[in-house]
Amino acid sequence: MTKIVIVGGGSAMWTRAVVSDIVSFPALHDSELVLLDIDEQRLHYAEKLARKVIHQTGIGLKLSTTLDRKKSLVNADFVIIGISVGGNDEWVQDIEIPWKEFNIFQTVGDTIGPGGIFRSLRHIPAVMDIARDIAAICPNAFVIQLTNPMTPICRAIEKTMKLNMIGYCHGVWDTENMIAEELGFSVEDVKLYAYGINHFLFIKSLLVRGEEGLALLKKHADFKDNHPALYEMWNTFGQFVINKDRHPVEFVPFYLNPRTQYGKDYKLNQDMTYWHINMSRNLIHDIEQTLQSTEPLDTSKSTEYIVDIMNAIKTNQDFVVHVNIRNNGAIANLPMDCNVEVPALINRRGVHPFVMGELSHGVSSLVRRIVEEQELIVEAALTGSRELAVQALALDPLVHDIRVANRLFDAMYKAQKQYLPQFA
């Protein structure tokens, strides 16, 4: 029997996707699934939703829940990490304190920028505790890390211990879907291969119905109008950046500043971010309605690849997916030890990243700058160094001011110190 543990199993979004997707893979039907969380209420509702899926589909999945992390990890084959330290309230602070007090505008605030930095500082210590337990209790387990900010968290683990781990993000599929919608095709008609760091990847090749797709996209007038920031970066730096507009614009100093009316010139806003926050806040109410409904649940395969990855390892069926992993030369002109996102072949023998070559010089300059900033973030999170955290803030493309960096750290720390014990 395969044992799967979801750390943060009270996240009904990930739990429902995993349970529903197991339906599509018979080799995993008789698995044991353990939902682990510190939030008993969310865990309760996630369990009820999962049991409804299991009952409706008739798969032999054995389900249990627990608040005890060490107990849950015993004999685990797969561990999925998807947690949120501080939840939605801290995410709102990540966005609103920089904006209301320092005129620093962020479209998402969960990866880079002041919000991403403080999310890293909150999450890295918590994930490191989880990783240490995995290393001690189930060191051979395959770990799929979902928590943002993806790159700093994965780098912190890789820097301090050896785990059989990848980071997984659905940004590549989202971009394929975006391109398909722009061109009027099905998402199955679009296939891209990209390389870079999480939420800041650049297309190496794009196929649309088996033909070269970048030229087709560049000629498509609606794309230029609908995604002016992406188009301008592509036209200037020569490589197409993926993940829609709202993520990559936070990695560069060009778009979210007073000269662009804080992104309005490029149709940039925070609408999608607040939609996600409000959806999460209403999650329990929505689950209650779902459980009360007499309508059958939609248990069709999701667009996530978490279970596809586990199935590839379990059955030794080759599967290609973009993953976050130590570079080791996959991108030739980035540091060997940094964490990158590249396509990889996964099977029982492990994870085999594609060798992607070099990013163009201009693009590598942008990415290297973020890699160095994230290294400071990781060290600050691991050591509790205010000095390194302020340096990271000062270097960030959205801050770029030493005086502001110092005041910003103090304001954010004051609001979130309960989640930042390493700086006490």
C-alpha positions as CSV (number, residue, x, y, z in Angstrom):
1,M,0.0,0.0,0.0
2,T,1.2,3.5,-0.9
3,K,1.1,6.0,1.9
4,I,0.5,9.7,1.0
5,V,0.6,12.5,3.5
6,I,-0.7,16.0,2.9
7,V,0.9,18.5,5.3
8,G,-1.6,21.3,5.3
9,G,-4.4,18.8,4.5
10,G,-7.0,21.3,5.7
11,S,-6.5,23.1,2.4
12,A,-9.5,21.7,0.7
13,M,-8.3,22.9,-2.7
14,W,-5.2,20.7,-2.8
15,T,-6.9,17.9,-0.9
16,R,-9.9,17.7,-3.3
17,A,-7.6,17.8,-6.3
18,V,-5.4,15.0,-5.0
19,V,-8.4,12.8,-4.0
20,S,-10.3,13.4,-7.3
21,D,-7.2,12.9,-9.4
22,I,-6.4,9.5,-7.7
23,V,-9.5,8.3,-9.4
24,S,-7.7,8.6,-12.7
25,F,-4.8,6.4,-11.6
26,P,-5.7,2.8,-10.7
27,A,-2.3,2.1,-9.3
28,L,-3.0,4.5,-6.4
29,H,-6.7,3.5,-5.7
30,D,-5.8,1.4,-2.6
31,S,-3.4,4.0,-1.1
32,E,-3.5,5.3,2.4
33,L,-4.1,9.1,2.5
34,V,-3.4,11.0,5.7
35,L,-4.5,14.6,6.0
36,L,-2.4,16.6,8.6
37,D,-3.1,20.1,9.7
38,I,-2.9,22.4,12.7
39,D,-6.4,23.9,12.0
40,E,-8.9,21.3,13.3
41,Q,-11.9,23.0,11.7
42,R,-10.5,23.2,8.2
43,L,-9.2,19.6,8.6
44,H,-12.8,18.5,9.5
45,Y,-14.3,20.0,6.4
46,A,-11.5,18.8,4.1
47,E,-12.0,15.3,5.4
48,K,-15.8,15.4,4.8
49,L,-15.3,16.6,1.3
50,A,-12.7,13.9,0.6
51,R,-14.9,11.2,2.0
52,K,-17.7,12.4,-0.3
53,V,-15.4,12.0,-3.3
54,I,-14.3,8.5,-2.1
55,H,-17.9,7.4,-1.5
56,Q,-19.1,8.7,-4.9
57,T,-16.2,7.2,-6.9
58,G,-16.0,3.9,-5.0
59,I,-12.2,3.9,-5.0
60,G,-10.5,1.9,-2.1
61,L,-8.6,4.9,-0.7
62,K,-8.1,4.7,3.0
63,L,-8.5,8.1,4.6
64,S,-7.5,9.5,8.0
65,T,-6.8,12.8,9.6
66,T,-4.4,13.9,12.4
67,L,-3.0,16.9,14.2
68,D,0.2,14.9,15.0
69,R,2.9,15.5,12.4
70,K,5.4,12.9,13.6
71,K,2.8,10.2,13.7
72,S,1.5,11.0,10.3
73,L,4.9,10.7,8.6
74,V,5.7,7.1,9.7
75,N,6.2,4.9,6.6
76,A,5.2,7.7,4.3
77,D,6.0,7.2,0.6
78,F,4.9,10.6,-0.6
79,V,4.7,13.8,1.4
80,I,2.9,16.9,-0.1
81,I,3.6,20.2,1.6
82,G,1.1,23.0,1.2
83,I,0.8,25.3,4.2
84,S,0.0,28.9,4.9
85,V,1.6,30.6,7.9
86,G,-0.7,33.3,9.1
87,G,-3.2,32.6,6.4
88,N,-5.2,35.3,4.6
89,D,-4.8,38.0,7.2
90,E,-1.0,38.0,6.8
91,W,-1.3,38.0,3.0
92,V,-3.5,41.1,3.2
93,Q,-0.8,42.7,5.4
94,D,1.9,41.7,2.9
95,I,0.0,43.7,0.3
96,E,-1.5,46.6,2.2
97,I,1.4,47.7,4.6
98,P,3.8,48.3,1.7
99,W,1.2,50.1,-0.3
100,K,-0.6,52.2,2.3
101,E,2.6,53.2,4.3
102,F,5.3,53.2,1.6
103,N,3.6,53.5,-1.8
104,I,5.0,50.1,-2.9
105,F,2.4,48.4,-5.1
106,Q,2.3,44.7,-5.6
107,T,0.0,42.7,-7.9
108,V,0.3,39.4,-5.9
109,G,2.8,39.8,-3.0
110,D,3.4,36.1,-2.5
111,T,6.7,35.5,-4.3
112,I,8.9,38.5,-4.4
113,G,8.5,42.2,-3.4
114,P,8.0,43.0,0.3
115,G,5.1,40.6,0.5
116,G,7.0,37.7,-0.9
117,I,10.0,38.4,1.3
118,F,8.0,38.4,4.4
119,R,6.0,35.3,3.3
120,S,9.4,33.6,2.9
121,L,10.5,34.8,6.4
122,R,7.3,33.3,7.9
123,H,7.2,30.1,5.9
124,I,10.9,28.9,5.8
125,P,11.2,28.2,9.5
126,A,7.9,26.3,9.5
127,V,8.7,24.3,6.4
128,M,12.2,23.5,7.7
129,D,10.6,22.0,10.9
130,I,8.5,19.8,8.6
131,A,11.5,18.9,6.4
132,R,13.6,17.9,9.5
133,D,10.8,15.5,10.6
134,I,10.7,14.0,7.1
135,A,14.4,13.5,7.1
136,A,14.3,11.8,10.5
137,I,11.1,9.7,10.1
138,C,10.6,8.9,6.4
139,P,13.9,9.9,4.7
140,N,13.1,7.9,1.5
141,A,9.8,9.6,1.0
142,F,9.3,11.6,-2.2
143,V,8.4,15.2,-1.3
144,I,6.3,17.5,-3.4
145,Q,6.6,21.1,-2.1
146,L,3.7,23.4,-3.1
147,T,4.1,26.3,-0.7
148,N,4.9,29.8,-1.9
149,P,7.3,31.4,-2.2
150,M,8.4,28.3,-4.0
151,T,12.1,29.1,-4.8
152,P,13.3,30.3,-1.4
153,I,11.6,27.5,0.4
154,C,13.0,24.8,-1.9
155,R,16.5,26.5,-1.7
156,A,16.4,26.6,2.1
157,I,15.7,22.8,2.2
158,E,18.3,22.0,-0.4
159,K,20.9,24.2,1.3
160,T,20.6,22.5,4.7
161,M,19.7,18.8,4.1
162,K,19.2,16.1,1.5
163,L,15.6,15.3,0.7
164,N,14.1,13.6,-2.3
165,M,12.1,16.7,-3.2
166,I,10.8,18.8,-6.0
167,G,8.7,22.0,-6.0
168,Y,5.6,22.0,-8.2
169,C,3.7,24.9,-9.6
170,H,0.9,25.0,-12.1
171,G,2.1,28.2,-13.8
172,V,3.2,26.5,-17.0
173,W,-0.3,25.0,-17.5
174,D,-1.9,28.3,-16.8
175,T,0.2,29.9,-19.5
176,E,-0.6,27.2,-22.0
177,N,-4.2,27.8,-21.3
178,M,-3.8,31.6,-21.6
179,I,-2.1,31.2,-25.0
180,A,-4.7,28.7,-26.2
181,E,-7.5,31.2,-25.3
182,E,-5.7,34.0,-27.0
183,L,-5.3,32.0,-30.2
184,G,-8.7,30.3,-30.1
185,F,-7.3,26.8,-29.7
186,S,-7.8,24.1,-27.1
187,V,-5.2,23.9,-24.3
188,E,-4.3,20.4,-25.6
189,D,-3.1,22.1,-28.8
190,V,-0.4,24.1,-26.9
191,K,2.8,22.8,-25.5
192,L,5.6,25.0,-24.1
193,Y,9.0,24.4,-22.4
194,A,10.3,27.1,-20.2
195,Y,13.2,27.8,-17.8
196,G,14.1,30.2,-15.1
197,I,12.9,30.5,-11.5
198,N,9.4,30.0,-10.2
199,H,6.9,32.6,-11.4
200,F,9.7,34.1,-13.6
201,L,10.3,31.6,-16.4
202,F,11.0,32.2,-20.1
203,I,9.9,30.1,-23.0
204,K,12.5,28.0,-24.7
205,S,10.1,26.6,-27.2
206,L,6.3,26.9,-27.9
207,L,4.4,24.4,-30.1
208,V,0.8,25.1,-31.3
209,R,-0.6,22.0,-33.0
210,G,2.9,20.8,-33.4
211,E,4.1,23.9,-35.2
212,E,6.3,26.7,-34.0
213,G,4.0,29.0,-32.0
214,L,5.9,32.1,-30.9
215,A,5.7,33.7,-34.4
216,L,2.0,33.0,-34.4
217,L,1.5,34.6,-31.0
218,K,3.6,37.6,-31.8
219,K,1.4,38.4,-34.9
220,H,-1.8,38.0,-32.8
221,A,-2.9,41.6,-32.2
222,D,-5.2,40.8,-29.3
223,F,-2.3,39.4,-27.3
224,K,-0.4,42.7,-27.5
225,D,-3.5,44.6,-26.3
226,N,-4.5,42.1,-23.6
227,H,-1.0,41.6,-22.1
228,P,0.9,44.8,-22.8
229,A,3.6,44.2,-20.1
230,L,4.3,40.7,-21.2
231,Y,4.5,41.8,-24.8
232,E,6.8,44.7,-24.0
233,M,9.2,42.5,-22.0
234,W,9.2,40.0,-24.9
235,N,9.8,42.6,-27.5
236,T,12.7,44.2,-25.4
237,F,14.5,41.2,-24.0
238,G,13.8,38.7,-26.8
239,Q,12.3,35.9,-24.6
240,F,8.7,35.4,-23.6
241,V,8.1,35.4,-19.8
242,I,5.3,33.1,-18.7
243,N,2.8,33.1,-15.7
244,K,0.5,35.8,-17.0
245,D,1.2,39.4,-16.2
246,R,0.6,39.7,-12.4
247,H,3.5,37.5,-11.3
248,P,6.5,38.4,-13.6
249,V,5.9,42.2,-13.3
250,E,6.9,42.0,-9.6
251,F,10.3,40.7,-10.5
252,V,11.4,43.8,-12.5
253,P,11.4,47.6,-11.8
254,F,9.5,48.6,-15.0
255,Y,5.8,48.4,-14.3
256,L,4.6,49.0,-10.8
257,N,5.9,52.5,-10.1
258,P,4.5,56.1,-10.2
259,R,5.6,56.6,-13.8
260,T,3.1,53.9,-14.9
261,Q,0.4,55.0,-12.4
262,Y,1.4,51.9,-10.4
263,G,0.6,49.5,-13.2
264,K,-2.6,51.1,-14.6
265,D,-0.8,52.0,-17.9
266,Y,-0.4,48.2,-18.3
267,K,-3.8,47.1,-17.1
268,L,-2.3,45.7,-13.9
269,N,-4.2,45.5,-10.7
270,Q,-4.8,43.4,-7.5
271,D,-8.2,42.0,-8.5
272,M,-7.2,38.4,-8.9
273,T,-5.3,38.4,-5.7
274,Y,-8.2,39.7,-3.6
275,W,-10.4,37.2,-5.4
276,H,-8.2,34.4,-4.2
277,I,-8.1,35.8,-0.6
278,N,-11.9,36.1,-0.5
279,M,-12.4,32.6,-2.0
280,S,-10.2,31.2,0.7
281,R,-12.0,33.1,3.4
282,N,-15.3,31.7,2.2
283,L,-14.0,28.2,1.8
284,I,-15.8,26.5,4.8
285,H,-19.1,28.1,3.8
286,D,-18.6,26.9,0.2
287,I,-17.7,23.3,1.4
288,E,-20.8,23.2,3.6
289,Q,-23.0,24.1,0.6
290,T,-21.2,21.4,-1.5
291,L,-21.8,18.8,1.2
292,Q,-25.4,19.7,1.5
293,S,-26.1,19.5,-2.2
294,T,-27.7,16.4,-3.6
295,E,-25.8,17.0,-6.9
296,P,-22.8,14.6,-7.5
297,L,-19.4,16.2,-7.2
298,D,-17.3,16.8,-10.3
299,T,-14.5,14.3,-9.9
300,S,-13.0,14.7,-13.4
301,K,-9.2,15.0,-13.6
302,S,-8.0,18.4,-12.5
303,T,-5.3,20.4,-14.3
304,E,-2.8,19.8,-11.5
305,Y,0.0,17.2,-12.0
306,I,0.6,16.2,-8.3
307,V,-0.9,12.8,-8.7
308,D,0.5,12.3,-12.2
309,I,4.0,12.7,-10.6
310,M,3.2,10.1,-7.9
311,N,1.8,7.7,-10.5
312,A,4.9,8.0,-12.6
313,I,7.1,7.1,-9.7
314,K,4.8,4.3,-8.5
315,T,4.4,2.7,-12.0
316,N,7.7,3.7,-13.7
317,Q,5.7,5.4,-16.5
318,D,7.7,8.3,-17.8
319,F,6.1,11.7,-17.2
320,V,7.4,15.1,-18.2
321,V,6.5,18.1,-16.1
322,H,8.1,21.4,-15.0
323,V,9.6,21.2,-11.6
324,N,11.5,23.3,-9.1
325,I,14.9,21.7,-8.4
326,R,18.5,22.4,-7.7
327,N,20.1,23.8,-10.9
328,N,23.2,21.6,-11.3
329,G,23.7,23.0,-14.8
330,A,20.2,22.7,-16.2
331,I,20.5,26.5,-16.9
332,A,24.1,27.1,-17.8
333,N,24.4,30.7,-16.9
334,L,22.7,30.6,-13.5
335,P,24.5,29.5,-10.3
336,M,24.9,25.7,-9.9
337,D,23.4,25.6,-6.5
338,C,20.4,27.9,-7.0
339,N,16.8,26.5,-7.3
340,V,15.4,26.7,-10.9
341,E,12.2,25.7,-12.6
342,V,12.7,23.5,-15.7
343,P,11.0,20.6,-17.4
344,A,12.0,17.2,-16.1
345,L,11.4,13.5,-16.9
346,I,10.0,11.7,-13.8
347,N,9.9,7.9,-13.3
348,R,10.8,5.3,-10.7
349,R,14.5,6.1,-11.2
350,G,14.0,9.7,-10.1
351,V,13.8,13.2,-11.5
352,H,15.8,13.9,-14.6
353,P,15.9,17.7,-15.4
354,F,16.2,18.7,-19.0
355,V,19.4,20.6,-19.9
356,M,18.0,23.9,-21.2
357,G,21.2,25.8,-22.1
358,E,21.6,29.5,-21.4
359,L,19.1,32.3,-20.9
360,S,19.7,35.3,-23.1
361,H,22.2,37.7,-21.6
362,G,19.5,40.4,-20.8
363,V,17.1,37.9,-19.2
364,S,19.9,36.1,-17.2
365,S,20.8,39.5,-15.8
366,L,17.2,40.0,-14.6
367,V,17.0,36.5,-13.2
368,R,20.5,36.5,-11.5
369,R,19.6,39.6,-9.6
370,I,16.5,37.9,-8.1
371,V,18.5,34.7,-7.4
372,E,21.0,36.7,-5.3
373,E,18.2,38.5,-3.5
374,Q,16.5,35.2,-2.7
375,E,19.8,33.9,-1.3
376,L,19.8,36.8,1.1
377,I,16.1,36.0,2.0
378,V,16.9,32.4,2.7
379,E,19.9,33.3,4.9
380,A,17.8,35.9,6.8
381,A,15.0,33.4,7.3
382,L,17.4,30.7,8.6
383,T,19.5,32.9,10.8
384,G,17.1,35.6,12.0
385,S,19.4,38.3,10.6
386,R,17.6,41.6,10.4
387,E,20.6,43.0,8.5
388,L,20.3,40.4,5.7
389,A,16.5,40.9,5.5
390,V,16.9,44.6,5.1
391,Q,19.5,44.0,2.4
392,A,17.1,41.8,0.5
393,L,14.4,44.5,0.8
394,A,16.8,47.2,-0.4
395,L,17.8,45.2,-3.5
396,D,14.2,44.3,-4.4
397,P,13.0,45.8,-7.7
398,L,9.9,47.2,-6.0
399,V,11.7,48.8,-3.1
400,H,15.1,50.1,-4.3
401,D,15.6,52.4,-1.3
402,I,17.8,51.6,1.8
403,R,15.9,54.0,4.1
404,V,12.5,52.6,3.0
405,A,13.9,49.1,3.4
406,N,14.7,49.7,7.1
407,R,11.4,51.3,7.9
408,L,9.5,48.7,6.0
409,F,11.2,45.8,7.8
410,D,10.2,47.4,11.2
411,A,6.6,48.0,10.1
412,M,6.2,44.5,8.8
413,Y,7.9,42.9,11.8
414,K,5.7,44.8,14.2
415,A,2.6,43.5,12.4
416,Q,3.8,39.9,12.0
417,K,6.3,39.2,14.8
418,Q,4.2,36.3,16.2
419,Y,5.1,34.4,13.0
420,L,8.8,35.6,12.9
421,P,10.3,34.1,16.1
422,Q,13.8,33.9,14.5
423,F,14.0,37.7,14.7
424,A,13.0,38.0,18.4
